[in-house]
Amino acid sequence: MTKMQQITILDTATASTNLGDQIIMDAVRLELSELLPDAFAHTVASHEYMGAKSRGLVRKSEFAIASGTNLLSSRMWFRAPWKLSLRDGLLVHNVVLMGCGWYQYQRRPDPYSSWLLRSVLSGSHLHAVRDSYSMANLSKIGITNVVNTSCPTLWRLTPEHCAALPKTKAKEVVTTVNTYIKDRDADRRMLELLSKHYDKVHLWVQTGTDWDYAQNLHPGLTMLAPSLKAFDDLLESHPSLDYIGNRLHGGIRSLQMGRRAVIIEVDNRAAEMGRDFDLPTVGRTDFEKLKNLITNPFSIAVHPPLERIAKWKGQFR
């Protein structure tokens, strides 16, 4: 009997305030369950600094998978979502990226962050990032064993899947707001536009601060329970429903579940993935384009880079 393979998954949904991280981890676990069905997978949190036990699990694993969200930063010592310490840089060297992205638009990585990322990321594996911007930043610090695969949440939005998505406006809409990067005027105008063109506007919150913010912006919203299950139940149960909102993974989840969606760009994530993979996005204040997308038929054709995804997966087979 061969030795059982052990890996570690850096879980971005643990200790996270954003339900969107659960959507990412759903996709990660689905892909890994098919790619590495016989591996024993440990789980540690990426949003908290590792203690001795978590670090030990990573070190005894053949490799660790870090996936999704804005884990990478030019300032890994300051407000970086991925909590890495100096000790991790000295002791951990086997992390493999799976569709990770860069935290906001930033200047060139500083020397410490460059060293830390070069140290913890495996030099013998191919890394996957979610967009060209993230890939370019890694290249600046000498990490070139990288492919741009998009986020794992896009990997199954194939041409066949997208061809079946609705092309015309639904009767109702589900929306999201973003208190991470607020623009009260733009968000109020978005909600007013949705109320004008849809019979009912449902609101789903991805973070705890979104709820009060949205209620203060616009009356008459139908509030969903603050859970991913409530969002999934709505997407499954309402026969005529669009998604239009400024939470990236709320829109991606809607596409995954067969819904017409438009994602409002609030930062580099939607903008870069829209540019690279034709994700249906629109600028935050481009209300004329948004109105046209709402009222006129259009086809959604996301283009995940299937050959690059297959290349990244192929290293584990």
N, C-alpha and C positions, 0 to 999 in steps of 0.2 A: 504494500500500500504506500503510495506517495504521501509526502508530508502535506498536511492541509495548509492552504494558503491563508494568511491572515492580512487583513488590510484595516485601515482606520478611515472613517468618514468624518471630516470636519463639518459638523452640523451648524449651518447658519441660522436655523430656525430656533435653536435653543438660546435662551437669554436674549432673544430679539423682541423688539417692540412692534415689529412689522409683520403682519400676516402674509405679506407677499413672499417672505422667506419660506413659509410653508409650501407655497406653490413651487418654488425652486426646488426644495428638497423632495417633494413628490416626484418631480421629473428626474432628479438625480438618482433616487433610489430605484425608480422604474428602470432606468437605463442600466444601472449597475447590477440589478437583479438578473437581467438578461445577459449582460456582458461577463459577469463573474459569478455565476450561479452557485459555485461550490466554495466560494471564499467565505471565511468567517469575518464578519465586519464589526469592528469595534466602533463606537461613536464617542467623539469628544466635541465640546463646544468651541466654535471659532470666535465667538463674540465675548469670551472671557479668557483671561490669561490662563495658560495651562499650569496645573500643579504637577507634582512629581508623578502621580498615577497616570494622568492623561498623557504626559510626555513619554512615560514608559510604554504606553500602548502604541503610540506613534512609532517609537524607536524599534519596537520588536515586530512591527508590521513590515511586510515587504515594501509597501508604500502607503501613503496617506492621500486621500482625495480631498481637495479644496475646491468648492464649486459655487458658482453663482454670485450674485450680489456684488457690491463694491469692496471686495476684500483688499485690493491692491491700492497703494497710495504712495505719493512722492514724499510723504511725511509719516512714515510708519510709527513714529514715536508720538504723534499728536493727532488725536481723534480718528485714528484709523479703525475701521470696523473689525479688521482682523487683528486680534490682540496677540502680538508676538513680543517676546522679551529678548534681551541680550542673551540669556541662557539658551533660549530656543535656537538662536543663531549659531551658538557654539555646539549644540548637541543634536539638533534635528536637521537632516539633510535629504529627506526622501518624500517631500510633498509634491504631488502632481496636480496641476491646475486642470479643472474641468469647466470651461466656460466662464471663468472669472472676469470681472471688469474693474476699471479704474475708478477711484473715488473722486468724482467731479473733474473739471478741467483744472489742471495744476501745472506748476512749473516743473522743470527737470527734477527727477528724484535726487534728494540730497545724499551725501556719501554714506551716512549710516543706513538709510533705507535701502540704498543700492546694495550695500554689503549684506544686509539682513535678508533681502529677497534672494540674492545669489546663493546665500548659505542654506536657506531652508528649502529652496526649490531643487528638485532632483536634476542632476546634470545628465542622467542617463535615460530620462523619459522625455516624451514629447508632451508639451503643455498645450492646453486649449484655452483660448480667451474668447470673450464674447463680441469683440469689435476691433476695428483697425486701430483705434486710438489706444486701446490697452496694449495691443501688440507693439505699436510704435514705442510706447513708453518702456516696455521690457527690453526692446532692442537697444534703447539708449544706454542701458546699464549692462549690456553684453549678454542678455539672455535671448538667444536666437532660436533655440529648439522649441518653437512655438508655432501653432496654427490658429487661425481665426475661424472658430466653429459656430459662433453665436452662443447664446445661453442654452443650456439643455432644455429649457422650456419650449424652445422653438424647434427642436430636432424632429418632432413628429408632425410639424405643420408642413407636410409634403404637398406637392402639386395636387395629388389626388384628394387630400384632405381639404385644401383650400378651394378646389373646384366645387365642392359641395356646400360651401358657405353661402348664406343668403346674400343677394345683391341689392335688394330694395329695402326701404325703411320699414321697421317694425312698428307696432302700435305703442309699445312701451319701451322704456330705456332704463338701464341701471348705470349709475355714475359713481365716481369717486372724486374726492378732493385730496389735496396734499398739503399738510401743515409743515412739512419739512422745508419747502420753499414756497412761502405764501405770496399770493398776488390777489388781494381781496377783490379788486375791480375786475380782473380777468375771470376769477372764479365765479363772481356774481353774474357776470355777463354770460358765462357758459351755462349756468343753471337756469337763467332766464330764457336762453335760447332753447334749451332742452324742454322747458315747461311749455314753450310756445308750440313746439313741433311734435310733442308726444302726449298721449292721453294720461300717462302716469310716469313719474320720475322716482325710481327707487334709488336709495343711497346705501352703498356698502362702505364700511370704514376699514382701512388696513392698519391704522394705528389708533390708540386711545384718544388722541387729541383731535382727530378728524371730526368726531361726532358733534361736539359743541360748535366748532368752527362752521360746519355746513349749516347747522340749524340757524345760526346767527346771520348767515348770508342770504338765505332764501327760505320762505315758509312753504309749506305744502309738500315737502319731500316725504316719501314713504321710507321709513328707516328700517333697514334689516338688522337682525341680531349681529353683533360683532364677532362673527366666526366664519371660518372658511366653509364650514358645512352649510351655513345659511346662504352664502353666496352660491355654492354649488347647487343647492336645492332650488334656488330661484332660476338659475340658468337651465336647469333640467325641466322645471315644471311649467314655465311660461312659454306658450307656443310662439308668441310674437314679441321678441325682446332683442334690442340692440344694447351694446355697451359703448358709452362715450364718456371718458373720464381721464384724469391726469395721474392715475396710478398705472405704471407700466405693466405689472404682473396681473392686475385686475383685468386689463385688456387681453393679455396673453391667455389667461385662464378662459376667458370668454371665447377666444378663437379655438382653443383646445376643445371646448365643449360645443363647437359648431355654431357660434353666434357671430353675427356681423359686428365689427368693432372698429372704433377709431380712438387712438391713444393720443392724448394731449401731451406735447413735449414740455417738461418742466426743467430738465437738466440733460446731461450728456448721455444718459442711458438710452432713452427713447430716440433721441436725435441720432446717435451713432448707429443704433441697431436698425432704425428706419432707413438710414442711408445705405448701410451695408447689405441688408437683407429684405428690403421692401416691406418692412413692417408698416401697417397703415397708421401713420402718425400725422399730426398737424401742429404747427406752431401755436404757442399758448394764446397769442393775441390775434391769430389769423382767423377771425370770425366769419369772414366771407367764404373762405375755403371750407371751414367747418359747416356752415350752412349748406353749401353745395353738396358736401359729402352726406349730410343728413337727408336732404330732399331728393337727390338724384341717385339713380342706380350706379353702382360701381363694383368692380370685381376685386377681391383681395387675393393676392398671389405672393405670399411670403416665400422667400427662396433660401431656406437653410442650406449651407454648403455641404451637401451630402457626401461628396468625395473626401473633403477634409475631415468631416466627422468620422467617416469610415477609416481614414488613415489614423486618427487618434485612437479609435477603438482597436484597430488592428494590432497595436503594440502589446495588447494584453492577451491576445489569442495565441 
